[in-house]
Amino acid sequence: MSKKIGIIGCGTIGKEICRALLSGQVNASLCGVADAMPESLRKATEDFSREFGVTIPVLSTEELIKAADLVVEATSKAAAPAIVEIALAHGRDIILLSAGALLEAYESLSARAAEAGCRIYVPSGALGGLDAVKGAMSGEVYSVTLTTTKPPKGLAGVPYLESKGIDVLALREATEVFAGTAREAVPLFPANINVAAALSMAGVGPDKTLVRIVADPACTRNTHEVRIEGSFGVFTSKCENLPAPFNPRTSTMASFSTIALLRRLTSSLQIGS
Ligand SMILES: NC(=O)c1ccc[n+]([C@@H]2O[C@H](COP(=O)([O-])OP(=O)(O)OC[C@H]3O[C@@H](n4cnc5c(N)ncnc54)[C@H](O)[C@@H]3O)[C@@H](O)[C@H]2O)c1
């Protein structure tokens, strides 16, 4: 029987994943959706009904977790910890888009998931090359650096930048607005830098993963460059992501990579590490 997938957070990413499930891109069924905003959820389910001719059950977060074999969290860094707790309490597998929410507790949550007999998945999201990062970890890793370059509107309104007096929308040239560790970056940029959390957890951890964030008025894509040096050699990757049409902070690749993860989890052929 195909896996039942529940989507919590039916915004930019959640809706794309619903569409992928409803259009048969994944060998799994959509068993329901949950969202904190009933009005936008109603509109989304009406759109799905028109597009695909199906009625999607709207459930509370807990009802949905109980009904699903696997839930996809696509809400926010603030909302995600409570959702993970409910998934663990019911022993349900969860894919976590708000990867930054996991960063301070990923080792203990991983141990609790093992006790509960379930799994926590973090998709590669808007980042390329996590397979190489994981491979590199089998040997010695000397350094991991993430350089994220975004159009200023993808960083507008970040309280940390405002507190530093940086008006990203007024910048006329590419400007480094942050340099530090992933542990420092993730709380300061909660909606912009989930990739730093995913990279840290796949590799050398949040204190040794270095992050640079650049606001560039000439750039139209959310670009993530990873460089790893280790006993295997040197690896670099660069992902130039188009922002999602209605949310400049989110890259289209975040949805695509989650759909790919769902396909992997429901496929009997596994390619890549
Ligand atoms: N891992 C990655 O590479 C990556 C990339 C982009 C975005 N993200 C993260 O994924 C998450 C979703 O991103 P998005 O662009 O779809 O955001 P979005 O703002 O478009 O949608 C979020 C949805 O979640 C709903 N929501 C908020 N709190 C909720 C709660 N407690 N319960 C149920 N629903 C709730 C909102 O009403 C909204 O509909 C964010 O945390 C974002 O930072 C991760």
The ligand as an ORCA input file, in Angstrom:
! r2SCAN-3c Opt
* xyz 0 1
  N      15.595     23.645      4.002
  C      15.629     24.577      3.060
  O      16.477     24.625      2.180
  C      14.559     25.616      3.058
  C      14.438     26.492      1.962
  C      13.410     27.427      1.999
  C      12.563     27.508      3.091
  N      12.744     26.671      4.138
  C      11.886     26.743      5.326
  O      10.702     25.990      5.082
  C       9.633     26.532      5.855
  C       8.445     26.840      4.931
  O       8.833     27.769      3.950
  P       7.750     28.441      2.969
  O       8.523     29.274      2.018
  O       6.821     27.419      2.459
  O       6.990     29.406      4.002
  P       5.581     30.132      3.816
  O       5.595     31.286      4.754
  O       5.277     30.355      2.380
  O       4.523     29.043      4.355
  C       4.496     28.623      5.695
  C       3.088     28.123      6.000
  O       3.103     27.548      7.308
  C       1.926     27.974      7.999
  N       2.177     27.882      9.435
  C       2.900     28.715     10.223
  N       2.890     28.264     11.499
  C       2.165     27.117     11.510
  C       1.798     26.190     12.512
  N       2.175     26.337     13.796
  N       1.033     25.134     12.179
  C       0.622     24.957     10.891
  N       0.937     25.813      9.898
  C       1.698     26.868     10.197
  C       1.687     29.393      7.505
  O       0.347     29.793      7.726
  C       2.036     29.263      6.019
  O       0.911     28.869      5.252
  C      10.203     27.800      6.534
  O      10.640     27.478      7.829
  C      11.404     28.133      5.663
  O      12.387     28.863      6.374
  C      13.693     25.727      4.126
*
